[in-house]
Amino acid sequence: MQTTQPVGQASARGWRSLWALAWLCLCTGQAAAQTVPCKALVATGNPEYSPYLWRDPSDDTRLIGANADLMQLLSKEIGLPIEVKYLGSWARVQEQAKSGRVDLIAGAFFTLPRLDYMDYFYPAFRSTRTVIWTPAKNTFPYKAWSDLKGRKGLTVLNNSFGEGFDRYAKEFLQIDEVSQLEQAFRMLGVGRAQYIVYEEDPGRALAAKLGYTELKTSAVAVSNEGLHLTLSHLSPCNTGELRGRIAKALNKLTKDQVMKQLVETNIQRWRQQAGP
C-alpha cells in the first residue's frame, strides 16, 4: 500500500532543498573568487605630496614621485605589476581604500580609525616631519602644542599628524580642514587663519612652485611620523600569502635605504618640472 506525505510537509522539504542548493552555490562562488590569483595591484596616494607623490604632467591619470618609484621597486621584488594611479584628493583616496576600489595606499600615517579598513606594513618606509606654517610677519612663537590654543588653524581634509597630536587637536585646538594645501596657503595669505599644520618637505615643494615666499616654518616639529604602505581590507589581492611577500620585500627595500636616494632624485625632478 502506497503512503502519501502531507502537502505542507512535502512543501517544507522542497523549500529546504532549494535553500541548501542556493547556499551551496553561494559558497562555491565565494570559494572560487578567493582562489582567483592576484595578477596586478593598483596603488594611489595623496596627489599633493611632492617629492613623494604628484600628478604626472605628461599623463594626469598617473602619479609620480619617490613613493611611486618605490612601488616599481616593490613590483620587481614581488613579481606583480603595480600601477600608481591618480584617483582624486587625499580624502577621496581614503574612501577608495575603504571600498576596496584601490589595493594599496603608497604613504599613510598610522591612525587607529584607518585600521578599520586597511592593513599596515612595517617598518615605515619613510619618516616625515610636520611643522607649523605661518606668514613671515607672524609674531607668535611655536614651541609646544599648547602655543596653538586660541588661534585659528588650517590643515588638509582627512590628514593625520600622529595619534597624539590628533587627539590633542580635537580636544583643544581650532583647526579647520580644506580640500587642498594650495587653498590653505591662499587663506593663510589673506588672514583667514593664523597657521597651517602640514608636513615640511611637501609643503616647501608646493610653496616654491606657487611662488609663496612670504611663509615660514617652525623650528620645532609638531610630530615626526612614519609613512607606511597599506593594503585595503576589501582588496581582492588581500591574502595572507601576498601580505607576506609584500612585507618581506618592503623590509628588504627599507634596509637598503632606497628611499633616501629616491627622495633626493624626485626633489630635483619636481624642481625641474616646476620651473624657475
N, C-alpha and C positions, 0 to 999 in steps of 0.2 A: 504494500500500500504506500503511495507517494505522499510525503508530508509537504506542507507549504509553510513558508515563513510569513509572519505578519508583514503587511506592506510597509509600516513605519520602520520596522527593524531592518528590512532589506534596504530601504532608502537611506537609513543612517549609515549602514555599512558601505553603501555606494559613495556617500559624501566623504567618509573617512578614507576610502581608496583614492578619491580624487585629490584630497588634501595631501596624502602621502606622496602621490605622484608629483604634485606641484612642488612640494618641499624637496624631493629628490632632484628635480630639475634645477631648482634654485641653488642647492648645494653644489651640484655638478658644475653649474655655470660659474659660481664663485671660485671653486677649486681650479677650474680651467683658467680663470682670469689671473689667479695668483701664480700660476705656473708659467704665464707668458713671460719670456725673458725680457729684461730691460735692454733696449738696443741703443738708446740715446738719452741724454739729460738736457733739460732746459734750465739755465741759470739766469738770474737777474739781480738787481740791487738798486741802491739809491743812484739815480741818474745825475744828481748834482753833487758829485763826491770826488772830483778830481783832487789828487792824481790817482785815486783808487778806481773810480768809475765815472764815465761821462758818455754822452751820445756821440757816435762816430759821425763827423761832419760829412763823410762821403756816403754814409748809409745810416739814416736816422732810425732804422729798426734795430740797430746793434748798439751794444755798449762796449767801450774800450777802456783801457787803463790798467793799472797794476793788478787789480783783482781779476780782471778779465784774462790777463796774461797768465795769472796763477791757475785759472780754470783750464787753460790749454795744457799747462804742465801736468795738472791733475789728470786730465783726459788721457794723456800718454801713459801715465802710471797705472790707471785702472782699465785701460783698453776700451773705453767708451767715448763716443763723441759728446762734447758739451758745447751747446750753443748759448752764447751770452746775449740775451735779447733786451731791448728797451720795452718795458711794459707799463710805463707811466710813472707817476710820482712815487715817492717813498711810501706814502700812505697806501696807495693802490698796490704797490709791490707786496706789502704785507697781507692785504686782502687776497691777492692771488695765491700766496702761500697757504693761507687758511683754507682756501677752497681746493687746493691741490692742482690748480691750473699751471703752476710752475713747480719744478722739482727743488732747485737749490736757490738759496739766497747767498750771494757771494759778498758777505760782510754784514754782520749784525752784532750788536752788543747783546750781552746776556740780560734778560729780564724774566721774572717768573711768569708773567702772563703769556709770553711767547712760547713757553714750554707746552702750552695747551695745544699748539698747532704745528710745532716743528721740533726736530731733534737737533741738538748742538754737537759739533765735532770739536774734540780737544786734541792738542792745545789750540789756543787762539793763534791765528797766523800773523797777526799784527797788533801792536799796542798803539793806541792813539791818545792824544792829549786834547781835552776840552777846556776852553778858556772863556772869559768874559770879553765881549766886544763892545766898545764904546766909541762915541765920537772923540776925535783927537783933543777937543777942548774940554772934555769931561774932567770934572774935578773930584769925583768921589773915588776913594781908593778901594780896591778889592783885595782882601787878604783871606777872607773866610766866607762861607755861605751866608752867614748872618749879615754881612755887609749889603746883601741884596734885599733885605727886608724893607718894605715900604717903597720900593722902587718898581717901576713898570718894566717888565722884560718881555723878550720875544724868543721863540725858537721855531723850528720847523715841525710841522704836524707829525705826530707819532714817533718823534725822536726820543731816544733814551740816552742818558748820560751816566748810567750805573744805578743799581737798585737804591743805594744810599741817598744820592742826590735826588733821584726821582721822588722818593718818599718825602724828603725834606721840602722839596719844591711844592709838592701837592699840599702839604700842611701849612707852610709858612710863606710861600712866595706867590707873587702875581706874575705869571708868565703866560702870555697868550701864544697861540700857535697859528702859523701861517703856512700856506702850501709850499712855498719855495723860499730859499735863502735870499735870493735876489729881492723878493718882496720885503723881507725883513730888513735888509740893508737900506732900501728906499724909505721905509717907515722910520728907521733909526735916524736917517739923514734929515727928515723933516720934523723931528722931535716928537713922533708918536710913541716912542719908547725911550728908555734910558740905557738899555743894554740888550745884547743878544747873547744867548748861551749856544755855543756851537764849537765844533772841533777846529783846531788851529790850522792844520795843513789844508783841508778842503776849503775853509773859509778864506785863507790867504790867496789860494789859487783863484777863486771866484772874484774876490775883491780886486785882484790885479787885472783880471780880464775885463771887468766892468769899469776900471779906472777909479775905483773908490780909494783915494789916498788919505782921506780925512778920517781914518779909523785907527784905533789902537787896540791891542790885546793885553790882557792882564798877565803879569809875570808869574802869578800863582795860578796853577791849574785848578779848575773845578773838579776834575776827575781824570784818571788815566785808566782807560778801559781797553779790553781786548776785543779785536774784531774776529768773529767766528764765521765759519761756513756752517750753514744749516740746511736741513732736508725736511720738506713738508711731510707731515704725518699721512696726508692723503695722496702723496705721490705714488703712482703705480710702481715706481722703482724702489720704494722704501722697503727693502727686505734686510734681514739680518746679514745675509751674505754680502750684499753690496755695501751696507754700512761699514762692515769690517774692512772691505777693500779700500773704501774711501778714507777711513780712519788711519789705516796703515800708510797709505800714500801721502796723506796730509802730514802725518807725523814725520815722514822722511823729508818732505819738502821744507817743513819748518826747521828741522835740524840742520838742513843745508843752507838755511838763512837766505832763501831765494828772494824773499820779499824785499829785502834791503836794496838789492840791485834793481828789482822791478819798479820800486817806488822812485828811485833816482832817475831811471830811464824815462818814466812817464811824467815826471816833473818837467823834464826837458821837452818831451813830446807836447805836453799841454802848453808850455810857453810858446813853442813854435806855432802851434795852431791858433793861439790867442793873438799872436802878432805883437807888434811894438806897443 
